[in-house]
């Protein structure tokens, strides 16, 4: 049984394609890691601010009612800030997947002069 003969350049083509795929995969992983690092840094800044807020309230506010109010406000603000960071991150990722409106083909609008 004879083996099929491959064109002379096919092995080098496959090697080239493999290198391109490996390079693009590595670049995609680097981009993902950079995005993840940005989200982690933003969340870390929010958490540090939360700890500093708590320390300041416990140290400088003596009235129990005001202290409770400020710590409750802290919880709400931190929750909203974390939610906004995550929402903006994932919506920007989703926006990259959606074609821009300008790339869609335009429909011919009906003429109003026919009325």
N, C-alpha and C positions, 0 to 999 in steps of 0.2 A: 504494500500500500504506500503510495507516494504522499509525502507531506505537501500541503499547498504552499506555493511560493509566495512570499510576501514581497511587496515592492521594496526596493532597496532603502528608501528613507523612512519606512514606517517605524522602525525601532527608535530612531532618533526623534521622530515626531511624538511618539508615545512618551518618551523621556522628557521632551520639552513640555508637553501638556501636563505631565505629572509635576514638573517643577513649577509651572504656572499655577496649578491648583494648590500646591503646597504653599506657595508665596501668598496667594490670595487668601487662603485659610488663615495663615499666620497674621496677615494684616487685619483680617476681620476679628480675630481673637484679640489683637492689640487694641483695636478700636473699642471692642466690648469691655476690655479691662479698663481702659481709660474712662469710658462712660461710667462704669461701676465705681471707679475710684472717685469720680466727681460726686456721685450720689453719696458715697460713704463720707467724704469730706464735708458735704453740706449737712448730713445728719449729725456728724460729730460736732460741728459748730453749733447746731441747734441744741444738742445735749449739753455742751459746755455752758451755753447761755442759760439753759434750764438749771444747771447746778449752781451757777453764780447767782441767779435770781433767788433760788431757795436759800442760799447762804445769806444773802443780803436781807431777805425778809425775816429769817429766823434771828439774825443778829440785831437788826435795827427796828423792827416793829414789835412793840411790847403788848399792845392790845390784842387779845385772843381773837376777837371778831374780825378785826382788820387783817390779822395774820392769816386766818382761814380764808377770807375773801381774796387776798393776794395770791395765796397758794392755789386756790381754785382757778383764779384767772390765769395763773402760770400754766396749769394743766390744760386749760382750753387753748391758750396761745400755742403751746408746744405741740399739741395734737393737730391743730390747724396748720402749723408750719410744716410738720412732718408730712401731713396729707398733701399739702401743696407741692412740696419737693417731689414726692413720689408721683403725683398726678402730672406735673409738668414734665418729669423725666419720661414717663411712659407715653404721654401724648406726643412728645417730640419724636419718640421712637416710632409711634404709629404713623405720624405724619410722613416719615420717610418712606413708608410702605405704600402710601396712597399717591396716585398720580396728581400732580398739580392741576388745578382747574383750567389753566391756560393750555395744557397739553391735550385736553379733550377736543374732539372735533366739534366745530360749531354747527348748530342746526340753522337752517334758513328760517328766519322769522317770517310769519305770514304778513303780507302787506295789508295795511289798513286802508289803502286807497280803493279797494274793491268794494267797500261797503256802500 
